[in-house]
């Protein structure tokens, strides 16, 4: 065991059950790590820290307890943007655990300096940037107002790799503790056995907004540098790391061990009698009745109705309609319904806030026994065309049939982004839609999956529902999956039923996850390869395909997308034949999904298959 591992084990220990005096001592010991973090505000924060520590060490526990509540524990999300803590609204008296922490710092620049500006300015300036390096680069496929946009991703700065932890302190209006703090371990980049979060992403991004082409940024002068800290999917729900808000609690003080005397103070508003309950569920119900034998005939137009509910089963919208896009994004959206918001908070698979994209959408795919990845590119024109439902795959072309739709419909949602008055964003949104089964639909079970996300009184959670309909036969058919089992790693807070879209039915992914003309990395196999090859916390060599693949045949369909979503390079002979690598996710453009060869790549070195 090396020194880092030893420290990790010692700090992580059982479940971080520290006494009040031990926590006070920890805060005191962390003081030298603060350095210059926090600037002029640090002295005030230091005083509050020491006051809190004295309060604990002197045994002043009046009102300081974990508390008890008859209400279920709720996971809440904490957010800090450029030093400003986003206010938190919670149900009065609620018991919570921390399920997400998002901290972002940014600065604008007019010259290409990578992310060096973050070492001088902002919340992360004093954290230790030695070792930082560029690890990936990609261009957006669509030009913006200034030009094409490039994203460069940086990792391995000292602060990104070192073990660290957070304390969360409930405080009153004067900054005095109103309950015992909780201590959350963020771990290090290459360890996860005793962390308090399944997902840990620390990194930096340089955005270039005025590139001349989709491959050339010569002469660019518009840059944004940002540092990101993302923790989510808590492992603490069953570990007693909770806070119960009492009447005196007016804020949460979030303290990071890498800047302990420059904490963030998160204002808290307690809502006495909220209109809705915590929790989230989705129901997609067929409106078109099946035939007497319970099946639908090929060629049938099958209508569905969408209903969104809170955890107590209360509707979040009136029957017949959903809120408009403007009402969700810019208006008062009391129930917490969410729509796609990457127009305003861009996402990047693995590297940037994919959990905050918050798309509400549905798909149909089938028959189940033919389900497989979809490799046909869905062009932007398809999204902007009048139909509310897009055909993604056909049996003749893709071996499987699939359609999907977004809420609002894609022509309004994405089309609205191109309209000067954004009229599509003000358009009414129906809660019903129809999927058109093809006249030659193969018999079997078809999966209808709807996924979304709700944010309400501090809770930010996903939900996915999959229902089955029978087409042409009452005989149920099942998918044949060639990968798994994911739960050998995805456990203890990282279950597929909790992460991402909260969907543990992997067969019900391919329809939504088709390659898009403006986002080629859509397919699940691309994203899984990319994420696991970039994550240092995946403790198996990516070359060992047998960790996830079940058959030798499942690794033999070679394409740029399959290979270069994992590999970062290929031989010069491949460059000459197939072109240079131009996309970090799929290697190239639309040709990336075509089969490279049926003869050369019949095995993968070290695959274990």
C-alpha positions, 0 to 999 in steps of 0.5 A, spaced: 500 500 500 502 506 497 502 513 502 496 515 498 492 509 499 494 509 506 492 516 507 486 514 503 484 508 508 486 512 514 481 518 512 476 514 509 475 509 515 469 505 516 463 511 515 467 517 517 463 517 524 467 523 527 465 526 534 464 533 535 471 534 538 474 530 532 471 534 527 473 541 530 480 538 531 480 536 523 478 543 521 484 546 525 489 541 522 486 543 515 488 551 516 495 550 513 492 548 507 487 554 506 493 558 503 491 564 500 484 561 498 478 566 499 482 573 499 480 578 504 473 574 506 478 568 508 479 572 515 472 572 516 470 565 514 476 563 519 473 566 525 467 563 523 470 556 523 474 557 529 467 559 533 464 553 530 470 549 532 470 552 539 462 551 540 463 543 538 469 543 543 466 546 549 460 541 548 455 547 547 450 542 544 444 546 545 440 544 539 446 541 535 444 534 533 442 530 527 435 531 529 429 526 527 424 526 522 418 522 521 419 524 513 423 520 509 431 522 508 431 526 501 438 527 497 439 534 495 443 538 490 448 543 492 451 548 487 456 554 487 457 558 480 463 563 480 463 563 488 456 565 489 452 559 492 445 558 489 440 559 494 436 552 497 429 551 498 427 545 502 421 543 506 421 545 513 424 540 518 426 536 512 432 531 514 436 531 508 443 528 505 447 531 500 446 527 493 450 532 489 455 538 489 457 542 483 462 547 483 464 551 477 469 557 477 470 561 470 473 567 467 473 570 460 480 571 456 482 574 449 488 569 448 489 562 448 493 560 454 489 553 456 486 554 463 492 558 466 488 563 468 484 559 473 491 558 476 491 566 477 483 568 478 477 565 481 475 560 486 480 555 484 486 559 484 490 557 490 488 549 489 495 547 486 495 546 478 501 543 477 501 537 473 495 539 469 495 537 462 490 537 455 487 530 455 482 531 449 479 536 444 473 536 440 469 541 436 461 542 436 459 540 429 454 546 428 457 554 428 454 559 433 454 566 432 461 567 433 464 561 429 465 554 430 466 552 438 472 548 440 472 544 447 479 542 450 479 538 456 484 538 462 486 533 467 491 531 472 492 538 476 494 536 483 488 538 486 484 534 481 487 528 484 489 529 491 484 526 496 479 531 499 473 532 503 467 536 505 464 539 511 456 541 511 454 545 517 447 547 518 448 554 521 443 560 523 443 567 521 449 569 525 453 563 522 453 559 529 451 551 528 444 549 529 446 542 528 452 537 528 456 538 521 457 532 516 463 530 513 463 527 506 469 524 503 470 526 495 476 521 495 481 521 489 481 520 482 484 513 482 480 510 488 473 509 490 472 504 495 471 509 501 468 515 497 461 518 499 459 519 492 459 514 486 461 519 481 467 524 482 469 528 476 474 534 477 477 537 471 478 544 467 475 546 460 477 551 455 472 553 450 474 557 444 468 560 441 470 564 434 474 558 430 474 559 423 472 552 421 470 546 425 478 544 425 481 550 425 482 556 431 487 560 428 486 567 430 481 566 435 480 571 440 474 569 444 475 564 450 472 561 456 476 557 462 472 554 467 474 549 473 469 544 474 467 539 481 462 534 480 460 529 485 453 526 485 450 519 487 451 519 494 453 513 498 451 516 504 443 515 505 444 509 509 450 511 513 447 516 518 450 522 514 444 527 515 442 534 517 435 535 519 433 542 519 430 546 525 427 553 525 434 556 527 437 553 520 438 559 515 444 556 511 448 551 510 456 552 510 460 548 505 467 547 506 472 544 502 478 541 505 482 544 500 480 551 501 477 550 509 477 557 511 474 560 504 467 556 505 461 557 501 454 559 505 448 557 502 442 561 504 436 556 506 429 557 505 424 553 509 417 552 506 412 550 511 407 547 507 409 545 500 404 544 494 407 538 492 411 532 495 418 530 494 419 524 489 418 523 481 414 518 477 413 518 470 407 514 467 406 513 459 399 509 458 397 507 451 390 511 449 389 506 443 386 500 445 389 493 443 385 488 439 382 482 443 388 478 444 392 484 447 396 486 441 397 491 436 397 490 428 402 492 424 401 499 421 397 501 427 398 508 430 398 507 437 397 513 441 400 514 448 398 519 454 404 522 459 403 523 466 408 526 471 407 525 478 410 527 485 412 521 490 405 521 493 402 520 486 399 527 485 399 530 478 405 535 476 400 538 470 393 538 468 391 532 464 391 534 456 398 539 457 405 540 459 408 547 461 411 550 455 418 551 454 419 558 456 415 556 463 419 551 465 426 555 463 424 562 464 418 562 468 415 560 475 415 552 474 413 550 481 412 543 480 419 542 478 418 539 471 424 539 467 426 540 459 432 540 455 437 546 457 443 545 454 442 551 450 444 555 456 448 550 460 452 546 455 454 538 457 459 534 454 459 526 455 464 525 461 467 531 462 461 536 463 454 536 467 451 531 463 446 530 469 444 537 468 441 536 461 435 534 463 431 532 457 424 529 457 423 524 452 420 518 449 422 512 445 419 506 442 424 500 439 422 493 437 421 487 436 425 486 443 429 480 440 432 484 434 434 490 439 441 493 437 445 499 437 442 504 431 448 507 427 444 511 422 445 518 423 439 522 425 440 529 421 438 536 424 433 537 419 429 531 421 429 535 428 426 541 425 421 538 420 414 538 422 413 531 425 413 531 432 415 524 432 422 522 429 423 515 425 430 513 428 431 506 425 427 501 420 428 494 420 430 494 412 436 499 414 438 498 421 435 491 423 430 494 428 424 499 428 425 505 433 421 512 433 422 517 439 420 524 441 422 530 445 417 534 450 416 539 447 417 536 440 423 537 437 421 542 432 419 546 437 425 545 442 430 545 437 427 549 432 426 555 437 433 556 438 434 558 431 428 563 431 429 570 433 423 570 437 423 563 439 416 562 438 417 555 438 419 555 446 412 559 447 408 553 443 403 549 447 405 542 449 401 536 449 401 530 453 399 525 448 403 523 442 403 517 437 408 512 434 406 509 427 408 502 427 410 500 420 406 496 416 411 490 416 413 491 423 416 484 425 412 480 431 414 481 438 415 485 444 416 493 443 419 497 449 416 504 450 421 508 454 420 515 457 425 518 461 425 525 465 428 529 471 425 533 476 428 538 481 424 540 487 425 543 493 433 541 493 431 534 490 434 533 483 432 526 481 431 522 474 426 517 473 425 512 467 419 508 465 419 502 460 412 499 458 411 493 453 406 492 448 405 486 443 405 487 436 403 482 431 403 476 437 401 475 444 408 471 445 413 476 449 420 476 446 426 478 450 432 482 448 439 478 447 444 483 450 451 481 449 454 485 455 454 485 462 453 485 468 454 492 470 452 491 477 459 488 478 461 495 479 455 499 479 453 498 486 452 502 493 449 508 490 451 507 483 446 502 480 443 503 474 437 504 477 440 511 480 445 514 476 444 517 469 436 516 467 435 511 473 434 506 467 436 499 469 433 496 463 439 497 458 435 494 452 431 500 452 436 505 451 438 504 443 432 508 440 434 515 444 441 514 443 442 514 436 447 518 433 445 525 432 448 530 426 450 535 431 452 530 437 455 524 433 456 521 440 449 519 442 450 511 441 450 507 448 456 503 446 460 510 444 459 513 451 460 507 455 467 506 451 469 513 452 467 514 459 470 507 462 476 509 458 477 516 461 475 514 468 481 512 472 476 509 477 474 504 473 480 499 475 480 494 469 484 495 463 480 498 457 483 492 453 480 487 457 473 487 453 471 481 457 470 485 463 463 487 459 463 483 453 460 476 453 462 474 447 467 474 442 463 476 436 460 482 440 467 485 439 468 484 432 463 489 429 469 494 428 468 502 426 471 508 427 466 509 432 467 503 436 474 503 436 476 511 437 471 512 442 476 508 446 482 508 443 486 515 442 490 513 436 491 508 430 496 506 426 499 511 420 496 506 415 489 507 418 490 514 418 492 514 410 486 509 409 481 512 413 483 519 415 486 522 421 482 522 428 478 528 428 472 527 433 474 524 440 468 520 441 467 517 434 474 518 430 471 522 424 464 524 421 458 520 419 462 515 416 464 513 423 459 508 424 460 504 417 463 497 418 471 498 417 472 491 415 470 484 416 476 480 416 482 484 419 479 485 426 477 478 428 480 479 435 482 484 440 489 483 444 488 482 451 481 482 450 480 475 455 475 473 449 
